Amino acid sequence: MIERIDAGPRMSKIVKHGGVAYLCGQVGDGATVADQTRDCLSRIDALLEKAGSSREKILQAIVWLADMSDFAEMNAVWDAWVPAGHAPARACGEAKLARDVLKVEIIVTAACD
């Protein structure tokens, strides 16, 4: 069975299937990469809880940065957020994001209840 949570006409915020939760890409508010990353990860926390999951159950994360020169700044926030011993498979690349003010977008897949 496929469960779609917070579904809209274009996308769902969460799609659950076979014990896995697929989250739509999350962005955050703030002036800096660190601010946006913190806000983005807070939104991911809320969606994971809604999906019956948590940071410890993240299987994969894909991080898009508007500028790879922000890699270290984003990683400092990321590293503090990921629970020790529970680092997911992760990729990070540079991409033109949906709005010019956006500096980071994160897409997460996680095991769920």
SVG drawing of the C-alpha trace seen along z (x, -y; Angstrom):
<svg xmlns="http://www.w3.org/2000/svg" viewBox="-4 -37 38 40">
<polyline fill="none" stroke="black" stroke-width="0.4" points="0.0,0.0 1.2,-3.5 0.3,-6.3 0.6,-9.9 0.7,-12.4 0.1,-16.2 -0.6,-15.5 -1.3,-18.4 -1.9,-18.6 1.9,-18.7 3.5,-16.6 3.1,-15.0 5.3,-16.0 5.7,-12.4 5.1,-9.1 5.3,-5.9 5.6,-2.5 7.1,0.8 8.3,-0.6 10.1,-3.5 9.3,-7.2 10.3,-9.4 10.3,-13.1 10.0,-15.9 12.9,-18.3 13.1,-20.7 14.5,-24.2 14.9,-26.6 14.6,-30.3 17.6,-32.5 20.3,-34.7 23.2,-32.2 23.8,-28.6 24.0,-27.6 20.7,-29.3 18.9,-27.7 20.4,-24.3 19.3,-24.5 15.7,-25.5 15.7,-22.8 16.7,-20.1 14.1,-21.2 11.5,-20.8 12.9,-17.3 12.6,-16.4 8.9,-17.4 8.2,-15.4 10.1,-12.4 8.0,-12.4 4.8,-12.7 6.0,-9.7 6.7,-7.6 10.4,-7.9 13.4,-9.8 17.0,-11.0 18.3,-7.6 16.3,-5.9 17.5,-8.0 18.7,-5.7 19.8,-8.3 20.1,-12.1 20.7,-14.1 22.0,-17.7 21.9,-20.3 23.8,-23.5 23.5,-26.6 27.3,-27.0 29.7,-24.3 31.9,-26.9 29.2,-26.6 30.0,-22.9 31.9,-23.3 29.3,-25.7 26.5,-23.3 28.5,-20.3 29.1,-22.0 25.3,-22.1 24.7,-18.7 27.4,-17.0 25.9,-18.5 22.4,-17.2 23.1,-13.6 23.1,-11.3 26.5,-9.6 26.5,-6.2 23.5,-6.9 25.0,-8.7 23.0,-7.9 24.3,-7.4 24.7,-10.9 25.4,-12.8 26.0,-16.5 26.1,-18.5 25.7,-22.0 22.4,-22.9 20.4,-26.0 17.6,-25.9 14.0,-27.0 14.5,-30.6 17.6,-32.8 17.5,-33.2 17.8,-29.5 21.2,-28.2 20.5,-24.5 17.8,-21.8 17.8,-18.4 15.9,-15.3 15.6,-12.4 14.6,-8.8 14.0,-7.0 12.8,-3.7 9.5,-4.1 7.1,-2.3"/>
</svg>
